[in-house]
Amino acid sequence: MNASNTLKEKLIQYIKEMGNENIILKRNDYLIKEGFIEDNMYIVQNGTLRIFVRNESEEITLRLGYKGSWMTSFPSFLNNQPSLFNIQALKQCTLLKIMKKDFYTFIESSKENQILWTKMLEEFAIQQLERELDISIRTPLERYNRLLKRSPWVFQEIPNKYLASYLRMRPETLSRLKKR
């Protein structure tokens, strides 16, 4: 089991012991909007979300969230800066929520938690670098095949327009690749 999953299991138990209530989002509800400071961490219990940014002409999906995912605007959460990202439910979602101060109390409660948090951040950094490589040097077919191999179920869970945006291709290109 990787550090992220180990830490997540411990954190879920901690959140439940605190008696925190679940957050429920309906389809298209926003968990986080750009411009606001995020001071909560979430763990997705069910449903799907997308993290996206807007430019003048489009919305660009950066990450997808689903059961078991950590969810927050990490730069905002870590640095108390206004979020550059939006997080929106694509399906009804149930999330566990923990406030930043409670999260850090949990992290600082043991050396093991501190080590797991550091390792989780390292894993996240590696994932981000791999994602940048995917976008920068891989062809649309290679990106499609990597996602299909890593998470085949997303093709049933996530609408094509968001998958195409995540894969940095036009929806028509994704449709052609899916037909192969």
Secondary structure, DSSP 8 states (H G I E B T S, - for coil): --HHHHHHHHHHHHHHHHT---EEE-TT-EEE-TTSB--EEEEEEES-EEEEEE-SS-EEEEEEE-TT-EES-HHHHHH--B-S-EEEESS-EEEEEEEHHHHHHHHTT-HHHHHHHHHHHHHHHHHHHHHHHHHHHS-HHHHHHHHHHH-TTHHHHS-HHHHHHHTTS-HHHHHHHHH-
